[in-house]
Amino acid sequence: MRSKTCSICKISKKINLFHKDKTTVHGRDYRCIECRKLQRTKHNVKFRNNILKFRYNITVDDYNKLFKKQKGLCRICRESETLKYKDNITNLSVDHCHKTGKVRGLLCRKCNKAIGLFKENVHYLKRVIKYLEVK
């Protein structure tokens, strides 16, 4: 079987350990599958860090500290996130005040959406509580 040398790890590997790529001369990616995954993971972490910094002025480390402090649970319902994307459980959402920008905590998608639907209005939410307490 033919082999090819990965341009990242510099190891010669079987050709089937490289993704097909019609844009290259030899029809295979220049990186082995393993190195490609590693690069993608590093890119995703960097991208996530940029998003958190831009939207909420926090880092991935800040997010992870909040996550640990909340024991991986939503700050409101105290349940873990259940929403899946591509067979993976999504991260808890960063909840923040839209007026001040201050981060309040991490919420599951359901709780975060509920607050948004009530426009973060405390008076509406108090009315909802009164309504739900009626028997």
Phi, psi and omega in degrees: 000143180292157177229168182211149179262127178291134181284348180266300183272349178064023180258136177280124184227163177300145184301330181286356176267015176235135178296148175291141181210105184291343183279349181264163182297317184266000177079012179226151177300152180281346177252147174288163182303319181298312180292324178297317178299316181298316178296319180296318179299314179298319179297316181298319179296315180297317179298314180299318179299318179296319179297312180298319181294314183292312185282319190236359182058040174230162178258173175299322177299317177299315179301312182297324177295316177298316180302315180293317179300322180272005180057032178074014184247154176299138182292337181265300186271350179061032176243159178279159179295141179241347181295132180249148173222121183051049177067009177243142175292133181285165177286156172295148180281146175276115178268135180215157176283126182287343178276314185261337184084357182291133179284129180262330182162190180250134182233152171290164184298323182296312180293320179297319179293320180299315178298318179297318180295330177268013174055031180054026184268112183299322181296318177299315183293324176296320177296322177298315179299313178301316180300315182289336180281344178291132182255000000 
